[in-house]
Amino acid sequence: MNMIKTLLLAVALMLPMSASLAMTDDQHMEYTKALGENNIKLVKKYLDEGIATPKDFFFGWTALHIAAEKGHVKLVELLIERGADLNWQHEISRLTAFHLAAMGGHTEVVKLLAAKGADINIKMKADVSILRPIRDEGKTEMVKLLMDLGVKDDGCQDKQCF
């Protein structure tokens, strides 16, 4: 029995552990705040020291989602350089960093994510294109940018699709 416990412990120790699991609550809050406030210096520190990775989750979102939603171009660049998943979708809303940047009107982040290879045609929840809510909100400049980038319309012709 002790041999089995020892073997299981050895296997568990070999498995990669998410950096966010190793963070204290205070570090988790500090890092999340740094992402939201565009504190690149602190974010770099956490990444450099291995306390956090771009693939960790913070309250259900990745660091890239948080930075893109806030329009933090330099922080988005840093996270992409460090290996952030450009196409990760939130488990419930199915939103990507690209969707959040577009919804927030952050044209530079939208362009950056597209240029770095984000799949601009990933659908949101209910198989909805990002064009639908942007068009419904009357954000004509963002609609034009998205269409110029090649975002496909899902064909909704109703007065309000979302």
CNS distance restraints for C-alpha pairs under 8 A (distance, minus, plus):
assign (resid   1 and name CA) (resid   5 and name CA) 6.41 0.50 0.50
assign (resid   2 and name CA) (resid   6 and name CA) 6.08 0.50 0.50
assign (resid   3 and name CA) (resid   7 and name CA) 6.07 0.50 0.50
assign (resid   4 and name CA) (resid   8 and name CA) 6.09 0.50 0.50
assign (resid   5 and name CA) (resid   9 and name CA) 6.09 0.50 0.50
assign (resid   6 and name CA) (resid  10 and name CA) 6.14 0.50 0.50
assign (resid   7 and name CA) (resid  11 and name CA) 6.25 0.50 0.50
assign (resid   8 and name CA) (resid  12 and name CA) 6.10 0.50 0.50
assign (resid   9 and name CA) (resid  13 and name CA) 6.16 0.50 0.50
assign (resid  10 and name CA) (resid  14 and name CA) 6.40 0.50 0.50
assign (resid  11 and name CA) (resid  15 and name CA) 6.56 0.50 0.50
assign (resid  17 and name CA) (resid  21 and name CA) 7.01 0.50 0.50
assign (resid  17 and name CA) (resid  22 and name CA) 7.70 0.50 0.50
assign (resid  18 and name CA) (resid  22 and name CA) 7.01 0.50 0.50
assign (resid  18 and name CA) (resid  53 and name CA) 7.89 0.50 0.50
assign (resid  18 and name CA) (resid  56 and name CA) 6.62 0.50 0.50
assign (resid  19 and name CA) (resid  23 and name CA) 6.55 0.50 0.50
assign (resid  19 and name CA) (resid  50 and name CA) 6.81 0.50 0.50
assign (resid  19 and name CA) (resid  51 and name CA) 5.44 0.50 0.50
assign (resid  19 and name CA) (resid  52 and name CA) 4.86 0.50 0.50
assign (resid  19 and name CA) (resid  53 and name CA) 6.23 0.50 0.50
assign (resid  19 and name CA) (resid  56 and name CA) 6.80 0.50 0.50
assign (resid  20 and name CA) (resid  28 and name CA) 7.11 0.50 0.50
assign (resid  20 and name CA) (resid  51 and name CA) 7.05 0.50 0.50
assign (resid  20 and name CA) (resid  52 and name CA) 5.76 0.50 0.50
assign (resid  20 and name CA) (resid  53 and name CA) 7.66 0.50 0.50
assign (resid  20 and name CA) (resid  56 and name CA) 5.78 0.50 0.50
assign (resid  20 and name CA) (resid  57 and name CA) 7.12 0.50 0.50
assign (resid  22 and name CA) (resid  51 and name CA) 7.11 0.50 0.50
assign (resid  23 and name CA) (resid  27 and name CA) 5.71 0.50 0.50
assign (resid  23 and name CA) (resid  28 and name CA) 5.89 0.50 0.50
assign (resid  23 and name CA) (resid  51 and name CA) 6.45 0.50 0.50
assign (resid  23 and name CA) (resid  52 and name CA) 7.68 0.50 0.50
assign (resid  24 and name CA) (resid  28 and name CA) 6.12 0.50 0.50
assign (resid  25 and name CA) (resid  29 and name CA) 6.23 0.50 0.50
assign (resid  26 and name CA) (resid  30 and name CA) 6.04 0.50 0.50
assign (resid  27 and name CA) (resid  31 and name CA) 5.93 0.50 0.50
assign (resid  28 and name CA) (resid  32 and name CA) 6.12 0.50 0.50
assign (resid  28 and name CA) (resid  58 and name CA) 7.70 0.50 0.50
assign (resid  29 and name CA) (resid  33 and name CA) 6.04 0.50 0.50
assign (resid  30 and name CA) (resid  34 and name CA) 6.11 0.50 0.50
assign (resid  31 and name CA) (resid  35 and name CA) 6.25 0.50 0.50
assign (resid  31 and name CA) (resid  42 and name CA) 7.38 0.50 0.50
assign (resid  31 and name CA) (resid  43 and name CA) 6.53 0.50 0.50
assign (resid  31 and name CA) (resid  46 and name CA) 7.39 0.50 0.50
assign (resid  32 and name CA) (resid  36 and name CA) 6.38 0.50 0.50
assign (resid  32 and name CA) (resid  58 and name CA) 6.74 0.50 0.50
assign (resid  32 and name CA) (resid  63 and name CA) 7.76 0.50 0.50
assign (resid  33 and name CA) (resid  37 and name CA) 6.05 0.50 0.50
assign (resid  34 and name CA) (resid  38 and name CA) 5.90 0.50 0.50
assign (resid  34 and name CA) (resid  39 and name CA) 4.74 0.50 0.50
assign (resid  34 and name CA) (resid  40 and name CA) 7.30 0.50 0.50
assign (resid  34 and name CA) (resid  42 and name CA) 6.42 0.50 0.50
assign (resid  34 and name CA) (resid  43 and name CA) 6.27 0.50 0.50
assign (resid  35 and name CA) (resid  39 and name CA) 6.31 0.50 0.50
assign (resid  35 and name CA) (resid  40 and name CA) 7.64 0.50 0.50
assign (resid  35 and name CA) (resid  43 and name CA) 6.74 0.50 0.50
assign (resid  35 and name CA) (resid  63 and name CA) 6.70 0.50 0.50
assign (resid  35 and name CA) (resid  66 and name CA) 6.47 0.50 0.50
assign (resid  35 and name CA) (resid  67 and name CA) 5.95 0.50 0.50
assign (resid  35 and name CA) (resid  75 and name CA) 7.79 0.50 0.50
assign (resid  36 and name CA) (resid  66 and name CA) 6.27 0.50 0.50
assign (resid  36 and name CA) (resid  67 and name CA) 6.34 0.50 0.50
assign (resid  36 and name CA) (resid  70 and name CA) 6.62 0.50 0.50
assign (resid  38 and name CA) (resid  67 and name CA) 7.35 0.50 0.50
assign (resid  38 and name CA) (resid  72 and name CA) 6.12 0.50 0.50
assign (resid  38 and name CA) (resid  75 and name CA) 6.55 0.50 0.50
assign (resid  39 and name CA) (resid  43 and name CA) 6.31 0.50 0.50
assign (resid  40 and name CA) (resid  44 and name CA) 5.95 0.50 0.50
assign (resid  40 and name CA) (resid  74 and name CA) 7.87 0.50 0.50
assign (resid  40 and name CA) (resid  75 and name CA) 6.14 0.50 0.50
assign (resid  41 and name CA) (resid  45 and name CA) 6.28 0.50 0.50
assign (resid  42 and name CA) (resid  46 and name CA) 6.32 0.50 0.50
assign (resid  43 and name CA) (resid  47 and name CA) 6.23 0.50 0.50
assign (resid  44 and name CA) (resid  48 and name CA) 5.79 0.50 0.50
assign (resid  45 and name CA) (resid  49 and name CA) 5.99 0.50 0.50
assign (resid  46 and name CA) (resid  50 and name CA) 6.16 0.50 0.50
assign (resid  46 and name CA) (resid  51 and name CA) 5.06 0.50 0.50
assign (resid  46 and name CA) (resid  52 and name CA) 5.43 0.50 0.50
assign (resid  46 and name CA) (resid  53 and name CA) 7.95 0.50 0.50
assign (resid  47 and name CA) (resid  51 and name CA) 6.15 0.50 0.50
assign (resid  47 and name CA) (resid  52 and name CA) 5.17 0.50 0.50
assign (resid  47 and name CA) (resid  53 and name CA) 5.71 0.50 0.50
assign (resid  47 and name CA) (resid  54 and name CA) 7.75 0.50 0.50
assign (resid  52 and name CA) (resid  56 and name CA) 6.74 0.50 0.50
assign (resid  53 and name CA) (resid  82 and name CA) 7.89 0.50 0.50
assign (resid  54 and name CA) (resid  62 and name CA) 6.97 0.50 0.50
assign (resid  54 and name CA) (resid  63 and name CA) 5.86 0.50 0.50
assign (resid  54 and name CA) (resid  64 and name CA) 7.03 0.50 0.50
assign (resid  54 and name CA) (resid  79 and name CA) 5.86 0.50 0.50
assign (resid  54 and name CA) (resid  82 and name CA) 6.59 0.50 0.50
assign (resid  54 and name CA) (resid  83 and name CA) 6.38 0.50 0.50
assign (resid  54 and name CA) (resid  84 and name CA) 4.85 0.50 0.50
assign (resid  54 and name CA) (resid  85 and name CA) 7.76 0.50 0.50
assign (resid  55 and name CA) (resid  62 and name CA) 6.24 0.50 0.50
assign (resid  55 and name CA) (resid  63 and name CA) 7.30 0.50 0.50
assign (resid  55 and name CA) (resid  83 and name CA) 7.67 0.50 0.50
assign (resid  55 and name CA) (resid  84 and name CA) 5.78 0.50 0.50
assign (resid  55 and name CA) (resid  85 and name CA) 6.78 0.50 0.50
assign (resid  56 and name CA) (resid  62 and name CA) 5.93 0.50 0.50
assign (resid  56 and name CA) (resid  63 and name CA) 7.09 0.50 0.50
assign (resid  57 and name CA) (resid  61 and name CA) 5.21 0.50 0.50
assign (resid  57 and name CA) (resid  62 and name CA) 4.67 0.50 0.50
assign (resid  57 and name CA) (resid  63 and name CA) 7.00 0.50 0.50
assign (resid  58 and name CA) (resid  62 and name CA) 5.97 0.50 0.50
assign (resid  58 and name CA) (resid  63 and name CA) 7.05 0.50 0.50
assign (resid  60 and name CA) (resid  90 and name CA) 7.10 0.50 0.50
assign (resid  61 and name CA) (resid  65 and name CA) 5.98 0.50 0.50
assign (resid  61 and name CA) (resid  66 and name CA) 6.84 0.50 0.50
assign (resid  61 and name CA) (resid  90 and name CA) 6.64 0.50 0.50
assign (resid  62 and name CA) (resid  66 and name CA) 6.57 0.50 0.50
assign (resid  63 and name CA) (resid  67 and name CA) 6.23 0.50 0.50
assign (resid  63 and name CA) (resid  79 and name CA) 7.50 0.50 0.50
assign (resid  64 and name CA) (resid  68 and name CA) 5.89 0.50 0.50
assign (resid  64 and name CA) (resid  76 and name CA) 6.10 0.50 0.50
assign (resid  64 and name CA) (resid  79 and name CA) 6.35 0.50 0.50
assign (resid  64 and name CA) (resid  80 and name CA) 7.82 0.50 0.50
assign (resid  64 and name CA) (resid  84 and name CA) 6.60 0.50 0.50
assign (resid  64 and name CA) (resid  85 and name CA) 7.92 0.50 0.50
assign (resid  64 and name CA) (resid  86 and name CA) 7.76 0.50 0.50
assign (resid  64 and name CA) (resid  97 and name CA) 6.20 0.50 0.50
assign (resid  65 and name CA) (resid  69 and name CA) 5.96 0.50 0.50
assign (resid  65 and name CA) (resid  96 and name CA) 6.78 0.50 0.50
assign (resid  65 and name CA) (resid  97 and name CA) 4.45 0.50 0.50
assign (resid  65 and name CA) (resid 100 and name CA) 6.96 0.50 0.50
assign (resid  66 and name CA) (resid  70 and name CA) 6.35 0.50 0.50
assign (resid  66 and name CA) (resid  97 and name CA) 7.79 0.50 0.50
assign (resid  67 and name CA) (resid  71 and name CA) 6.17 0.50 0.50
assign (resid  67 and name CA) (resid  72 and name CA) 5.27 0.50 0.50
assign (resid  67 and name CA) (resid  73 and name CA) 7.69 0.50 0.50
assign (resid  67 and name CA) (resid  75 and name CA) 6.32 0.50 0.50
assign (resid  67 and name CA) (resid  76 and name CA) 5.85 0.50 0.50
assign (resid  68 and name CA) (resid  72 and name CA) 6.08 0.50 0.50
assign (resid  68 and name CA) (resid  73 and name CA) 7.37 0.50 0.50
assign (resid  68 and name CA) (resid  76 and name CA) 6.30 0.50 0.50
assign (resid  68 and name CA) (resid  97 and name CA) 5.57 0.50 0.50
assign (resid  68 and name CA) (resid  98 and name CA) 7.20 0.50 0.50
assign (resid  68 and name CA) (resid 100 and name CA) 6.36 0.50 0.50
assign (resid  68 and name CA) (resid 101 and name CA) 5.05 0.50 0.50
assign (resid  68 and name CA) (resid 106 and name CA) 7.83 0.50 0.50
assign (resid  68 and name CA) (resid 109 and name CA) 6.36 0.50 0.50
assign (resid  69 and name CA) (resid  97 and name CA) 6.90 0.50 0.50
assign (resid  69 and name CA) (resid 100 and name CA) 4.85 0.50 0.50
assign (resid  69 and name CA) (resid 101 and name CA) 4.95 0.50 0.50
assign (resid  69 and name CA) (resid 103 and name CA) 7.89 0.50 0.50
assign (resid  69 and name CA) (resid 104 and name CA) 6.13 0.50 0.50
assign (resid  69 and name CA) (resid 106 and name CA) 7.89 0.50 0.50
assign (resid  70 and name CA) (resid 101 and name CA) 7.46 0.50 0.50
assign (resid  70 and name CA) (resid 104 and name CA) 7.36 0.50 0.50
assign (resid  70 and name CA) (resid 106 and name CA) 7.97 0.50 0.50
assign (resid  71 and name CA) (resid 101 and name CA) 6.41 0.50 0.50
assign (resid  71 and name CA) (resid 104 and name CA) 7.43 0.50 0.50
assign (resid  71 and name CA) (resid 106 and name CA) 5.27 0.50 0.50
assign (resid  71 and name CA) (resid 108 and name CA) 7.80 0.50 0.50
assign (resid  71 and name CA) (resid 109 and name CA) 6.12 0.50 0.50
assign (resid  72 and name CA) (resid  76 and name CA) 6.12 0.50 0.50
assign (resid  72 and name CA) (resid 109 and name CA) 7.35 0.50 0.50
assign (resid  73 and name CA) (resid  77 and name CA) 6.23 0.50 0.50
assign (resid  73 and name CA) (resid 108 and name CA) 6.77 0.50 0.50
assign (resid  73 and name CA) (resid 109 and name CA) 5.51 0.50 0.50
assign (resid  73 and name CA) (resid 112 and name CA) 7.85 0.50 0.50
assign (resid  74 and name CA) (resid  78 and name CA) 6.23 0.50 0.50
assign (resid  75 and name CA) (resid  79 and name CA) 6.22 0.50 0.50
assign (resid  76 and name CA) (resid  80 and name CA) 6.16 0.50 0.50
assign (resid  76 and name CA) (resid 109 and name CA) 7.39 0.50 0.50
assign (resid  77 and name CA) (resid  81 and name CA) 6.17 0.50 0.50
assign (resid  77 and name CA) (resid 112 and name CA) 7.87 0.50 0.50
assign (resid  78 and name CA) (resid  82 and name CA) 6.24 0.50 0.50
assign (resid  79 and name CA) (resid  83 and name CA) 6.40 0.50 0.50
assign (resid  79 and name CA) (resid  84 and name CA) 5.43 0.50 0.50
assign (resid  80 and name CA) (resid  84 and name CA) 4.88 0.50 0.50
assign (resid  80 and name CA) (resid  85 and name CA) 7.54 0.50 0.50
assign (resid  80 and name CA) (resid  86 and name CA) 7.47 0.50 0.50
assign (resid  86 and name CA) (resid  96 and name CA) 7.54 0.50 0.50
assign (resid  86 and name CA) (resid  97 and name CA) 6.93 0.50 0.50
assign (resid  86 and name CA) (resid  98 and name CA) 7.91 0.50 0.50
assign (resid  86 and name CA) (resid 113 and name CA) 7.28 0.50 0.50
assign (resid  86 and name CA) (resid 117 and name CA) 7.41 0.50 0.50
assign (resid  86 and name CA) (resid 118 and name CA) 5.17 0.50 0.50
assign (resid  86 and name CA) (resid 119 and name CA) 7.68 0.50 0.50
assign (resid  87 and name CA) (resid  96 and name CA) 5.97 0.50 0.50
assign (resid  87 and name CA) (resid  97 and name CA) 7.38 0.50 0.50
assign (resid  87 and name CA) (resid 118 and name CA) 5.86 0.50 0.50
assign (resid  87 and name CA) (resid 119 and name CA) 6.25 0.50 0.50
assign (resid  87 and name CA) (resid 122 and name CA) 7.93 0.50 0.50
assign (resid  88 and name CA) (resid  96 and name CA) 5.82 0.50 0.50
assign (resid  88 and name CA) (resid  97 and name CA) 7.73 0.50 0.50
assign (resid  89 and name CA) (resid  93 and name CA) 7.71 0.50 0.50
assign (resid  89 and name CA) (resid  94 and name CA) 4.66 0.50 0.50
assign (resid  89 and name CA) (resid  95 and name CA) 5.09 0.50 0.50
assign (resid  89 and name CA) (resid  96 and name CA) 4.77 0.50 0.50
assign (resid  89 and name CA) (resid  97 and name CA) 7.99 0.50 0.50
assign (resid  90 and name CA) (resid  94 and name CA) 4.61 0.50 0.50
assign (resid  90 and name CA) (resid  95 and name CA) 5.30 0.50 0.50
assign (resid  90 and name CA) (resid  96 and name CA) 6.66 0.50 0.50
assign (resid  92 and name CA) (resid 125 and name CA) 7.40 0.50 0.50
assign (resid  93 and name CA) (resid 124 and name CA) 6.55 0.50 0.50
assign (resid  93 and name CA) (resid 125 and name CA) 5.33 0.50 0.50
assign (resid  94 and name CA) (resid 123 and name CA) 7.42 0.50 0.50
assign (resid  94 and name CA) (resid 124 and name CA) 4.84 0.50 0.50
assign (resid  94 and name CA) (resid 125 and name CA) 5.22 0.50 0.50
assign (resid  95 and name CA) (resid  99 and name CA) 5.79 0.50 0.50
assign (resid  95 and name CA) (resid 100 and name CA) 6.85 0.50 0.50
assign (resid  95 and name CA) (resid 124 and name CA) 5.58 0.50 0.50
assign (resid  95 and name CA) (resid 125 and name CA) 7.53 0.50 0.50
assign (resid  96 and name CA) (resid 100 and name CA) 6.45 0.50 0.50
assign (resid  97 and name CA) (resid 101 and name CA) 6.14 0.50 0.50
assign (resid  98 and name CA) (resid 102 and name CA) 6.19 0.50 0.50
assign (resid  98 and name CA) (resid 109 and name CA) 7.81 0.50 0.50
assign (resid  98 and name CA) (resid 110 and name CA) 5.93 0.50 0.50
assign (resid  98 and name CA) (resid 113 and name CA) 6.37 0.50 0.50
assign (resid  98 and name CA) (resid 114 and name CA) 7.75 0.50 0.50
assign (resid  98 and name CA) (resid 118 and name CA) 7.16 0.50 0.50
assign (resid  98 and name CA) (resid 120 and name CA) 6.91 0.50 0.50
assign (resid  99 and name CA) (resid 103 and name CA) 6.10 0.50 0.50
assign (resid  99 and name CA) (resid 130 and name CA) 6.21 0.50 0.50
assign (resid 100 and name CA) (resid 104 and name CA) 6.08 0.50 0.50
assign (resid 101 and name CA) (resid 105 and name CA) 6.26 0.50 0.50
assign (resid 101 and name CA) (resid 106 and name CA) 5.18 0.50 0.50
assign (resid 101 and name CA) (resid 107 and name CA) 7.38 0.50 0.50
assign (resid 101 and name CA) (resid 109 and name CA) 6.15 0.50 0.50
assign (resid 101 and name CA) (resid 110 and name CA) 5.73 0.50 0.50
assign (resid 102 and name CA) (resid 106 and name CA) 5.96 0.50 0.50
assign (resid 102 and name CA) (resid 107 and name CA) 6.93 0.50 0.50
assign (resid 102 and name CA) (resid 110 and name CA) 6.05 0.50 0.50
assign (resid 102 and name CA) (resid 130 and name CA) 7.81 0.50 0.50
assign (resid 102 and name CA) (resid 134 and name CA) 7.60 0.50 0.50
assign (resid 102 and name CA) (resid 142 and name CA) 6.94 0.50 0.50
assign (resid 103 and name CA) (resid 133 and name CA) 7.84 0.50 0.50
assign (resid 103 and name CA) (resid 134 and name CA) 6.42 0.50 0.50
assign (resid 105 and name CA) (resid 142 and name CA) 6.65 0.50 0.50
assign (resid 106 and name CA) (resid 110 and name CA) 6.24 0.50 0.50
assign (resid 107 and name CA) (resid 111 and name CA) 6.12 0.50 0.50
assign (resid 107 and name CA) (resid 142 and name CA) 7.23 0.50 0.50
assign (resid 107 and name CA) (resid 145 and name CA) 7.86 0.50 0.50
assign (resid 108 and name CA) (resid 112 and name CA) 6.06 0.50 0.50
assign (resid 109 and name CA) (resid 113 and name CA) 6.03 0.50 0.50
assign (resid 110 and name CA) (resid 114 and name CA) 6.20 0.50 0.50
assign (resid 111 and name CA) (resid 115 and name CA) 6.03 0.50 0.50
assign (resid 112 and name CA) (resid 116 and name CA) 6.10 0.50 0.50
assign (resid 113 and name CA) (resid 117 and name CA) 6.42 0.50 0.50
assign (resid 113 and name CA) (resid 118 and name CA) 5.41 0.50 0.50
assign (resid 114 and name CA) (resid 118 and name CA) 5.09 0.50 0.50
assign (resid 114 and name CA) (resid 119 and name CA) 7.21 0.50 0.50
assign (resid 114 and name CA) (resid 120 and name CA) 6.52 0.50 0.50
assign (resid 114 and name CA) (resid 149 and name CA) 7.54 0.50 0.50
assign (resid 120 and name CA) (resid 150 and name CA) 7.62 0.50 0.50
assign (resid 120 and name CA) (resid 151 and name CA) 5.83 0.50 0.50
assign (resid 121 and name CA) (resid 129 and name CA) 6.99 0.50 0.50
assign (resid 121 and name CA) (resid 130 and name CA) 7.84 0.50 0.50
assign (resid 121 and name CA) (resid 151 and name CA) 5.52 0.50 0.50
assign (resid 121 and name CA) (resid 152 and name CA) 6.27 0.50 0.50
assign (resid 122 and name CA) (resid 129 and name CA) 7.30 0.50 0.50
assign (resid 123 and name CA) (resid 127 and name CA) 5.16 0.50 0.50
assign (resid 123 and name CA) (resid 128 and name CA) 5.20 0.50 0.50
assign (resid 123 and name CA) (resid 129 and name CA) 5.00 0.50 0.50
assign (resid 123 and name CA) (resid 130 and name CA) 6.91 0.50 0.50
assign (resid 124 and name CA) (resid 128 and name CA) 5.06 0.50 0.50
assign (resid 124 and name CA) (resid 129 and name CA) 6.27 0.50 0.50
assign (resid 124 and name CA) (resid 130 and name CA) 6.94 0.50 0.50
assign (resid 128 and name CA) (resid 132 and name CA) 6.90 0.50 0.50
assign (resid 128 and name CA) (resid 154 and name CA) 6.79 0.50 0.50
assign (resid 129 and name CA) (resid 152 and name CA) 7.20 0.50 0.50
assign (resid 129 and name CA) (resid 153 and name CA) 6.25 0.50 0.50
assign (resid 129 and name CA) (resid 154 and name CA) 5.69 0.50 0.50
assign (resid 130 and name CA) (resid 134 and name CA) 6.56 0.50 0.50
assign (resid 130 and name CA) (resid 151 and name CA) 7.98 0.50 0.50
assign (resid 131 and name CA) (resid 135 and name CA) 5.78 0.50 0.50
assign (resid 131 and name CA) (resid 143 and name CA) 6.33 0.50 0.50
assign (resid 131 and name CA) (resid 146 and name CA) 7.30 0.50 0.50
assign (resid 131 and name CA) (resid 151 and name CA) 7.47 0.50 0.50
assign (resid 131 and name CA) (resid 152 and name CA) 7.76 0.50 0.50
assign (resid 131 and name CA) (resid 153 and name CA) 6.21 0.50 0.50
assign (resid 131 and name CA) (resid 154 and name CA) 7.98 0.50 0.50
assign (resid 132 and name CA) (resid 136 and name CA) 6.01 0.50 0.50
assign (resid 132 and name CA) (resid 153 and name CA) 7.63 0.50 0.50
assign (resid 132 and name CA) (resid 154 and name CA) 7.83 0.50 0.50
assign (resid 132 and name CA) (resid 156 and name CA) 7.44 0.50 0.50
assign (resid 132 and name CA) (resid 161 and name CA) 6.04 0.50 0.50
assign (resid 132 and name CA) (resid 162 and name CA) 6.27 0.50 0.50
assign (resid 133 and name CA) (resid 137 and name CA) 6.08 0.50 0.50
assign (resid 133 and name CA) (resid 161 and name CA) 7.25 0.50 0.50
assign (resid 133 and name CA) (resid 162 and name CA) 5.58 0.50 0.50
assign (resid 134 and name CA) (resid 138 and name CA) 6.57 0.50 0.50
assign (resid 134 and name CA) (resid 139 and name CA) 5.68 0.50 0.50
assign (resid 134 and name CA) (resid 140 and name CA) 7.84 0.50 0.50
assign (resid 134 and name CA) (resid 142 and name CA) 7.12 0.50 0.50
assign (resid 134 and name CA) (resid 143 and name CA) 6.37 0.50 0.50
assign (resid 135 and name CA) (resid 139 and name CA) 5.88 0.50 0.50
assign (resid 135 and name CA) (resid 140 and name CA) 6.63 0.50 0.50
assign (resid 135 and name CA) (resid 143 and name CA) 6.17 0.50 0.50
assign (resid 136 and name CA) (resid 160 and name CA) 5.67 0.50 0.50
assign (resid 136 and name CA) (resid 161 and name CA) 6.68 0.50 0.50
assign (resid 136 and name CA) (resid 162 and name CA) 6.72 0.50 0.50
assign (resid 139 and name CA) (resid 143 and name CA) 6.27 0.50 0.50
assign (resid 140 and name CA) (resid 144 and name CA) 6.15 0.50 0.50
assign (resid 141 and name CA) (resid 145 and name CA) 6.27 0.50 0.50
assign (resid 142 and name CA) (resid 146 and name CA) 6.05 0.50 0.50
assign (resid 143 and name CA) (resid 147 and name CA) 6.12 0.50 0.50
assign (resid 144 and name CA) (resid 148 and name CA) 6.00 0.50 0.50
assign (resid 145 and name CA) (resid 149 and name CA) 6.16 0.50 0.50
assign (resid 146 and name CA) (resid 150 and name CA) 6.41 0.50 0.50
assign (resid 146 and name CA) (resid 151 and name CA) 5.41 0.50 0.50
assign (resid 147 and name CA) (resid 151 and name CA) 5.12 0.50 0.50
assign (resid 147 and name CA) (resid 152 and name CA) 7.05 0.50 0.50
assign (resid 156 and name CA) (resid 161 and name CA) 6.13 0.50 0.50
assign (resid 157 and name CA) (resid 161 and name CA) 7.37 0.50 0.50
